[in-house]
Amino acid sequence: MAKLQFVEFKLHVRGQMRSLARFVLMPDGEVRVVILYPEAAHVVERIIKDGAIGDRLYTLEDGPLFLKYFVEAYQSRACFVTPIAEMEEEEALRGAPEGGAPS
């Protein structure tokens, strides 16, 4: 099975740092969003709409450049994006179980 690059968007939710979504670079070059904390899907939708700002606005279709600038765009105490890492495809694309956040 292939390893895919990914980052996770993390945010303080109810006093805890939570992974809201995983942004996975697919073999076709686009980024797929995997919701990890369904209760905050609206936050993830807003982040996707805002894109990642570098020398221009990058969207999910910009693949690796989106990941690069997305990591740089969100680095604060309240929220951040993890460094780019790799994970097996099946695990990378696994979202939250029905009804809640992943364990």
C-alpha positions as CSV (number, residue, x, y, z in Angstrom):
1,M,0.0,0.0,0.0
2,A,1.2,3.5,-0.8
3,K,2.3,6.1,1.7
4,L,0.7,9.5,1.2
5,Q,1.8,12.9,2.5
6,F,-0.6,14.7,4.8
7,V,-1.0,17.5,7.4
8,E,-3.6,17.9,10.2
9,F,-5.4,21.0,11.2
10,K,-5.6,21.3,15.0
11,L,-7.6,23.7,17.1
12,H,-8.4,24.2,20.7
13,V,-12.0,22.9,21.2
14,R,-13.6,22.9,24.7
15,G,-10.2,23.2,26.3
16,Q,-8.5,20.4,24.4
17,M,-6.3,20.5,21.3
18,R,-8.2,18.5,18.6
19,S,-7.4,17.4,15.1
20,L,-10.3,18.7,13.1
21,A,-9.2,17.5,9.7
22,R,-6.5,15.7,7.8
23,F,-5.4,17.1,4.4
24,V,-4.1,14.2,2.3
25,L,-2.1,14.7,-0.9
26,M,-3.5,12.1,-3.4
27,P,-1.5,10.5,-6.2
28,D,-3.3,12.6,-8.7
29,G,-1.8,15.7,-7.1
30,E,-5.0,17.1,-5.4
31,V,-5.6,17.3,-1.7
32,R,-8.4,15.3,-0.2
33,V,-10.0,16.5,3.1
34,V,-10.8,13.9,5.8
35,I,-13.0,15.2,8.6
36,L,-11.7,14.0,12.0
37,Y,-14.0,16.0,14.3
38,P,-17.4,16.2,12.7
39,E,-18.7,18.8,15.2
40,A,-16.3,21.3,13.7
41,A,-16.9,20.6,10.0
42,H,-18.0,24.2,9.5
43,V,-14.6,25.4,10.6
44,V,-12.9,23.1,8.2
45,E,-15.2,24.3,5.4
46,R,-14.2,27.9,6.1
47,I,-10.5,27.1,6.1
48,I,-10.9,25.4,2.7
49,K,-12.8,28.4,1.3
50,D,-10.0,30.7,2.6
51,G,-7.3,28.7,0.9
52,A,-3.6,29.0,1.8
53,I,-1.8,32.3,1.1
54,G,1.7,32.3,-0.3
55,D,2.8,34.3,-3.3
56,R,-0.8,33.8,-4.4
57,L,-3.9,32.0,-3.1
58,Y,-3.5,28.2,-3.1
59,T,-6.4,25.8,-3.1
60,L,-6.8,22.0,-2.7
61,E,-6.2,21.6,-6.4
62,D,-2.7,23.0,-6.0
63,G,-1.7,19.9,-4.1
64,P,1.8,20.1,-2.6
65,L,2.0,23.9,-2.8
66,F,-1.3,24.0,-0.8
67,L,0.2,21.8,1.9
68,K,3.4,23.9,2.1
69,Y,1.6,27.2,2.5
70,F,-1.2,25.8,4.6
71,V,1.4,24.7,7.2
72,E,2.9,28.2,7.2
73,A,-0.4,30.0,7.4
74,Y,-1.6,28.4,10.6
75,Q,0.9,28.5,13.4
76,S,-0.4,29.9,16.6
77,R,-1.3,28.8,20.2
78,A,-5.0,28.5,19.3
79,C,-4.6,26.5,16.1
80,F,-1.9,25.1,13.9
81,V,-1.2,22.7,11.1
82,T,1.2,19.8,11.7
83,P,4.4,19.5,9.6
84,I,4.0,17.5,6.4
85,A,4.4,13.8,7.2
86,E,3.6,10.4,5.5
87,M,1.0,7.8,6.4
88,E,-0.3,4.6,4.8
89,E,-3.1,5.4,2.4
90,E,-5.8,3.5,4.2
91,E,-5.1,5.1,7.5
92,A,-4.7,8.6,6.0
93,L,-8.1,8.4,4.4
94,R,-9.9,7.1,7.5
95,G,-12.1,9.7,9.1
96,A,-14.0,9.9,12.4
97,P,-16.2,7.0,13.3
98,E,-19.9,7.5,13.0
99,G,-21.1,9.9,15.7
100,G,-17.9,11.4,16.9
101,A,-14.2,12.1,17.0
102,P,-11.6,9.4,16.4
103,S,-10.3,7.6,19.5
